[in-house]
């Protein structure tokens, strides 16, 4: 079981906190002052540390400072336990790298929730994710499962959007990071001749619009709602604080974004050098994997025009190729909707 180190000079609070953790299945370690707390942390390498701020010999800020200087302990989640609620004290701790605060007196469930969320976050950051958009999606799913997204939805507005409504437009300044609670969205760019090219497709659980915020640029594409959606809007300043105040999260997030850029470059190469059949086959598999939450017979619920824009071809050429795929039993078409019945065969087309 995960081990939790409790550092507090108040014996009653220290022992009570340790008892709650043990009843919840954790292994608890205790230290009665900051100096002994550092010694215990260096020796035992606990999975998480809960530390009082105001203590003799070495206060909580000193404990955090010393542990962050050591490579073996700098990434251990650190929660301050304090009776002081002044904003300046909270801000100082967070700026130093603390993960959370629990204010005394606290409820048992508050303590256990804080420990659980931080342990899940640590587990997420230790995971290795596959290259590309699927890796980012899995990373975000794990973040969502950890309870961090729930905290965001409790703090920020979830706005309803209607089909064909713009989320943002090319050339505008990025004001929000968007998180799709429900619905589908397409990102696209408009060529100088007026034709649209779909840059990406998004669905429930995806974040949108992080790149221009991180790079401090205007949007290079537009995003429009494909079906009615509920979308959380996280102000850019708050997203930047979330990233910049936690180096481990920032490193993981930026690494995944880099992999996503590589995947988009591969897609552009595919558009430039692959045959039309292979381009359409790959697009169908991409869209099937992206939107197919309901099993292998899930219909592709986007228009032929949108699929053509994703491929970069005329709608008429797409329709002819779809007809060929249907006759070859690679796909099914029911009530006008495409069903990718054999994604493996489509992925491995020779020509």
DOMILO-843426 format. One line per 10 residues: number of its first residue (from 1); for each residue x, y, z of C-alpha. Coordinates in steps of 0.5 Angstrom, whole numbers. Layout:
NUM	X,Y,Z ~ ...
end
This chain:
1	0,0,0 ~ 2,7,-1 ~ 6,10,5 ~ 4,17,8 ~ 9,21,12 ~ 5,26,17 ~ 10,31,20 ~ 7,35,25 ~ 9,38,32 ~ 2,37,35
11	2,30,38 ~ -6,29,38 ~ -7,32,30 ~ -1,28,28 ~ -3,21,31 ~ -11,23,29 ~ -8,24,22 ~ -4,18,22 ~ -10,13,25 ~ -15,16,19
21	-10,14,14 ~ -8,7,17 ~ -16,6,17 ~ -16,8,10 ~ -11,2,8 ~ -5,7,8 ~ 2,6,11 ~ 3,12,16 ~ 10,15,18 ~ 10,20,23
31	15,25,25 ~ 14,31,31 ~ 18,36,28 ~ 21,39,21 ~ 28,36,22 ~ 26,29,24 ~ 21,30,18 ~ 26,31,13 ~ 31,25,16 ~ 25,20,15
41	23,23,8 ~ 30,22,6 ~ 31,15,9 ~ 24,12,8 ~ 22,15,1 ~ 14,16,2 ~ 9,16,-3 ~ 6,23,-1 ~ 8,28,5 ~ 3,32,9
51	7,37,13 ~ 5,42,18 ~ 7,49,17 ~ 9,52,24 ~ 13,48,27 ~ 20,49,32 ~ 27,48,29 ~ 25,47,22 ~ 18,50,19 ~ 14,47,13
61	17,51,8 ~ 24,49,10 ~ 22,42,10 ~ 19,43,3 ~ 26,47,1 ~ 30,41,3 ~ 27,36,0 ~ 26,39,-7 ~ 34,40,-7 ~ 34,32,-6
71	33,28,-13 ~ 30,22,-9 ~ 25,27,-6 ~ 24,33,-10 ~ 18,29,-14 ~ 14,27,-8 ~ 7,30,-7 ~ 7,35,-2 ~ 1,37,2 ~ 1,43,7
81	-3,42,13 ~ -4,49,17 ~ -9,53,21 ~ -7,59,17 ~ -11,61,12 ~ -8,68,9 ~ -8,68,2 ~ 0,70,2 ~ 1,64,6 ~ -2,60,1
91	1,63,-5 ~ 8,62,-2 ~ 7,55,-1 ~ 5,54,-8 ~ 10,58,-11 ~ 15,54,-7 ~ 12,48,-11 ~ 7,45,-6 ~ 2,41,-9 ~ -4,42,-4
101	-7,45,2 ~ -11,42,8 ~ -14,47,13 ~ -14,45,20 ~ -19,43,23 ~ -21,38,17 ~ -26,33,15 ~ -23,26,14 ~ -26,25,7 ~ -22,32,5
111	-16,29,8 ~ -17,22,4 ~ -19,26,-2 ~ -13,30,-2 ~ -8,24,-1 ~ -12,20,-7 ~ -12,26,-12 ~ -4,27,-11 ~ -3,20,-11 ~ -6,19,-18
121	-3,25,-21 ~ 4,22,-19 ~ 2,15,-22 ~ 0,19,-29 ~ 6,23,-29 ~ 10,16,-29 ~ 6,13,-34 ~ 9,13,-41 ~ 4,15,-47 ~ 4,13,-54
131	6,18,-60 ~ 1,22,-62 ~ -6,25,-61 ~ -8,18,-58 ~ -3,19,-53 ~ -5,26,-51 ~ -12,23,-51 ~ -10,18,-46 ~ -6,22,-42 ~ -12,27,-41
141	-17,21,-39 ~ -12,19,-34 ~ -12,26,-31 ~ -20,26,-32 ~ -20,20,-28 ~ -15,22,-22 ~ -21,28,-20 ~ -17,34,-23 ~ -22,35,-28 ~ -28,35,-24
151	-24,40,-19 ~ -24,44,-26 ~ -31,43,-28 ~ -33,45,-21 ~ -29,52,-21 ~ -30,54,-28 ~ -36,55,-33 ~ -39,49,-37 ~ -42,53,-43 ~ -47,50,-48
161	-45,50,-56 ~ -50,49,-62 ~ -48,46,-68 ~ -44,50,-73 ~ -43,55,-68 ~ -35,58,-68 ~ -31,56,-62 ~ -26,60,-64 ~ -23,63,-71 ~ -17,64,-74
171	-13,70,-73 ~ -16,71,-66 ~ -12,72,-60 ~ -13,65,-55 ~ -17,67,-49 ~ -19,60,-47 ~ -16,53,-46 ~ -23,49,-48 ~ -25,42,-45 ~ -30,38,-49
181	-35,35,-44 ~ -40,33,-49 ~ -40,33,-57 ~ -36,34,-63 ~ -31,39,-66 ~ -27,40,-72 ~ -21,45,-73 ~ -20,47,-80 ~ -16,52,-84 ~ -19,56,-90
191	-15,56,-96 ~ -14,63,-100 ~ -19,60,-105 ~ -24,59,-100 ~ -23,52,-99 ~ -23,49,-92 ~ -18,44,-90 ~ -20,40,-83 ~ -13,40,-79 ~ -16,36,-73
201	-22,33,-70 ~ -24,33,-63 ~ -29,29,-58 ~ -31,28,-51 ~ -25,28,-46 ~ -21,32,-51 ~ -17,39,-50 ~ -17,44,-55 ~ -13,51,-56 ~ -7,49,-52
211	-2,51,-57 ~ -3,58,-58 ~ -3,59,-51 ~ 4,56,-50 ~ 7,59,-56 ~ 3,66,-54 ~ 1,66,-61 ~ -6,68,-65 ~ -10,62,-67 ~ -8,59,-73
221	-14,55,-75 ~ -21,56,-73 ~ -26,51,-69 ~ -33,50,-70 ~ -38,45,-67 ~ -40,39,-71 ~ -46,37,-66 ~ -49,40,-60 ~ -43,40,-54 ~ -42,42,-47
231	-35,45,-47 ~ -31,48,-40 ~ -27,54,-41 ~ -21,55,-37 ~ -18,62,-38 ~ -11,62,-41 ~ -8,66,-35 ~ -10,60,-30 ~ -8,55,-35 ~ -1,58,-36
241	-1,58,-28 ~ -3,51,-28 ~ 3,49,-33 ~ 8,54,-30 ~ 7,52,-23 ~ 8,45,-24 ~ 14,43,-28 ~ 13,36,-28 ~ 6,37,-31 ~ 9,42,-36
251	14,37,-38 ~ 9,31,-39 ~ 4,36,-43 ~ 9,39,-48 ~ 12,32,-49 ~ 6,30,-51 ~ 4,36,-56 ~ 11,35,-59 ~ 9,28,-61 ~ 2,30,-63
261	6,35,-68 ~ 10,29,-71 ~ 3,26,-72 ~ 0,32,-76 ~ 7,32,-80 ~ 6,25,-82 ~ -1,26,-84 ~ 1,32,-89 ~ 6,27,-92 ~ 1,22,-93
271	-4,27,-96 ~ 2,29,-101 ~ 5,22,-103 ~ -1,17,-102 ~ -6,15,-107 ~ -13,17,-106 ~ -15,11,-104 ~ -10,10,-98 ~ -11,17,-96 ~ -19,16,-95
281	-18,9,-92 ~ -13,12,-87 ~ -18,18,-86 ~ -24,13,-85 ~ -20,9,-80 ~ -17,16,-76 ~ -25,18,-75 ~ -27,11,-73 ~ -22,11,-68 ~ -23,18,-66
291	-31,18,-65 ~ -32,10,-64 ~ -34,10,-57 ~ -40,5,-58 ~ -36,-1,-61 ~ -34,-4,-68 ~ -41,-2,-71 ~ -41,5,-69 ~ -43,10,-75 ~ -39,15,-77
301	-43,21,-76 ~ -40,27,-80 ~ -42,29,-87 ~ -38,27,-93 ~ -36,34,-94 ~ -33,34,-88 ~ -29,27,-89 ~ -27,30,-96 ~ -24,36,-92 ~ -20,32,-88
311	-17,28,-93 ~ -16,34,-98 ~ -20,32,-104 ~ -27,33,-107 ~ -33,31,-105 ~ -35,27,-111 ~ -28,23,-111 ~ -29,21,-104 ~ -36,19,-106 ~ -33,15,-111
321	-28,11,-107 ~ -33,10,-102 ~ -37,6,-107 ~ -31,2,-108 ~ -30,1,-101 ~ -37,-2,-100 ~ -37,-6,-106 ~ -30,-9,-103 ~ -34,-10,-97 ~ -29,-6,-93
331	-34,-1,-90 ~ -42,-1,-90 ~ -47,4,-91 ~ -53,4,-88 ~ -58,10,-88 ~ -53,14,-91 ~ -48,13,-85 ~ -41,10,-86 ~ -39,4,-82 ~ -32,2,-82
341	-33,-6,-81 ~ -26,-8,-83 ~ -21,-2,-80 ~ -15,-7,-80 ~ -16,-8,-88 ~ -17,-1,-89 ~ -10,1,-85 ~ -6,-4,-89 ~ -9,-3,-96 ~ -3,-4,-101
351	-5,2,-106
end
